[in-house]
Amino acid sequence: ASSVASAPAAEDWPRPSDCPAPQEDNARWIEAARAERCKRRTESLHCRDVVLSDGFVLYVDPRARFFVVNKPAGMYVEDVLDFIERYMEEVRRVPERDIERSKRAKTGSDGATSIREAFNSLAKVGERFRLLHRLDRDTTGCLGIACDKETNRILSRAFQEGRVKKHYVAHCINTEFVGGFTEKKWKGWEEYEPFEDGSGAMTWPQRFCNYRLECHTGHGRSKHGLWRLYAKEDVGRELPGGSKVKEARTNLYRGFDSSSDSKRLAHLRRLQSFPVVAEPITGRTHQIRMHCSQYFPIVGDYKYGYDDMADDDVVQEEREKGYRLHSFSLELPIPDGNGFRDTHVMAPPPSWWNEEQWGTYDILYERFFA
């Protein structure tokens, strides 16, 4: 007689280790307004408005295999790709002298013109471009795009195997200054434990204020279809929808820790909000946003832990524009002869970078790559 594996009983499903509180009416209204604003904006823009904007093209591979762009805020990656494809169609149709005149009007330096020329030359590629990875609608910064199927296969595999190095910077609220929020999030936790308490929940490690915190959890869809974090011990267990809990790992850095930056680190601790650098080791949906929400929710991310009670020195109008997460660095292993060489691309600072309080944006490169 054949046997059919039965689904686990309801009480045997893995339980999320953290469930954000239900969104208030104001938060739901803001999310709906963001989606509608994104739709209207995308419909109103011409491809040249996006592709010819200052700093949009960050890097073009000399062998025309891939390129990296600076994704705008409030735009889906599929729409970014569509704008690029439409622009390339224009390049193929419009005489070269007209394109050159348009380039010079939009760029103001030889370097910008040079990268624009390299970008325009991609119109000769005979295949459709393909997204190498994804960024959420409100996330800005480095977005890698393959020019052909073979490059997409090679680099997509590098992403899957964790050989692509990515760094993000998030503008986060300092929960030490949010009395009610902190009380809700940290009640009953053993402060200054290294990484976890006995139940597998993440605690606030003392050394996080000095260097990094490794967030190591499970990740998957709950029975209601929402993305949630699970205990890392649940990795591999089946979820109600038939999928399984997957591993999610992110290194978080509060401030810019080094022996010479002790004064700056002390200054950051006193701020109502500050930059947190995230280095994702795995690439799960909303992973960085959820891991940040465990400690320092991202400004404007109402879906994962942020609320209007936060005293973060950000005016309401700016909060409503979108959450503040920026992909500032992308390092891709590119085939080169018999091996691979790393191509490192950095995006310019996001509009919300506060140089007066946090220092120059160059400190990100100095801290992580110099």
Salt bridges, closest charged atoms under 4 A:
ASP18 OD1 - LYS185 NZ 3.49
ASP25 OD1 - ARG28 NH2 2.21
GLU31 OE2 - ARG34 NH1 3.20
GLU31 OE1 - ARG137 NH2 3.63
GLU36 OE2 - ARG40 NH1 3.76
ASP61 OD2 - ARG65 NE 2.81
ASP61 OD1 - ARG341 NH2 3.64
GLU78 OE2 - ARG134 NH2 1.95
ASP82 OD2 - ARG86 NH1 3.02
GLU89 OE2 - ARG92 NH1 2.87
GLU90 OE2 - HIS46 NE2 3.21
GLU90 OE1 - ARG48 NH1 2.80
ASP98 OD1 - ARG101 NH1 3.00
GLU100 OE1 - LYS103 NZ 2.50
GLU100 OE2 - ARG104 NE 3.71
GLU117 OE2 - LYS103 NZ 3.98
GLU127 OE1 - ARG130 NH1 3.52
ASP136 OD2 - HIS286 NE2 3.85
ASP136 OD2 - ARG289 NH1 3.14
ASP138 OD2 - ARG34 NH1 3.85
ASP138 OD1 - ARG137 NE 3.15
GLU150 OE2 - ARG153 NH2 2.63
GLU161 OE2 - ARG157 NE 2.80
GLU161 OE1 - ARG163 NE 2.84
GLU176 OE2 - ARG254 NH1 3.26
GLU196 OE2 - LYS232 NZ 3.68
GLU214 OE2 - ARG249 NH2 3.43
ASP234 OD1 - ARG237 NH1 2.85
GLU247 OE2 - HIS216 NE2 2.69
ASP257 OD1 - ARG367 NH2 3.00
GLU279 OE2 - HIS167 NE2 3.86
ASP301 OD2 - ARG289 NE 2.81
ASP308 OD1 - ARG319 NH1 3.46
ASP312 OD1 - ARG319 NH2 3.03
GLU318 OE2 - LYS321 NZ 2.92
GLU318 OE1 - ARG324 NH2 3.55
